[in-house]
Amino acid sequence: MVLKIDLLDSQKHIRSSFYCGKESLDNYIRKQASQDLKKRVSTIFVLIDEPEMDVLGYYSLSSYTVDIAVLGESFAKRLPRYPLLPATLLGRLAVDNSQRGKRFGELLLIDALRKSLDVATKVASLAIVAEALDESALSFYLKYGFQQFKHEPMKLYLPMKSVEELCQNLEI
């Protein structure tokens, strides 16, 4: 068995039994993800344990714009004064309940950060944005250096410079 993170393929990846306990995340991977991928609204990556094709976890990435006014002062002061700036949205990240405690959330997050950093050299992105669904998710993102938006504490961002440093420190 080999852990692998692949682009979602609705013809081969089994999503029907995915259950993380958050209805919006469960329904998304089962019912909406393949449509978003097909319509180029979002790119969805799934964690599988080959040769099995059951989805153990997943995340989605898409383009995003962020209002400079919602960012922390120390970060925003170094940015151009455009009203909206490019970012990458980590729209969803979930791990099946049967896989809890195996650090698959961390594995998926690091993979998402690496992919986002790689793409940022071709398509500008100043940060990765995520929205925590609950306090547990908030703590998870804060642990990796994400910062909270000024007026929306459940919405977070990680500057691309921090992503680069994190990836270097983890040697990935």
Secondary structure, 3 states (H helix, E strand, C coil): CEEEEEECCCCCCECCCCCCCCHHHHHHHHHHHHHHHHCCCCEEEEEEEECCCECCEEEEEEEEEEEHHHCCHHHHCCCCCCCEEEEEEEEEEEECHHHCCCCHHHHHHHHHHHHHHHHHCCCCCCEEEEECCCHHHHHHHHHCCCEECCCCCCEEEEEHHHHHHHHHHCCC
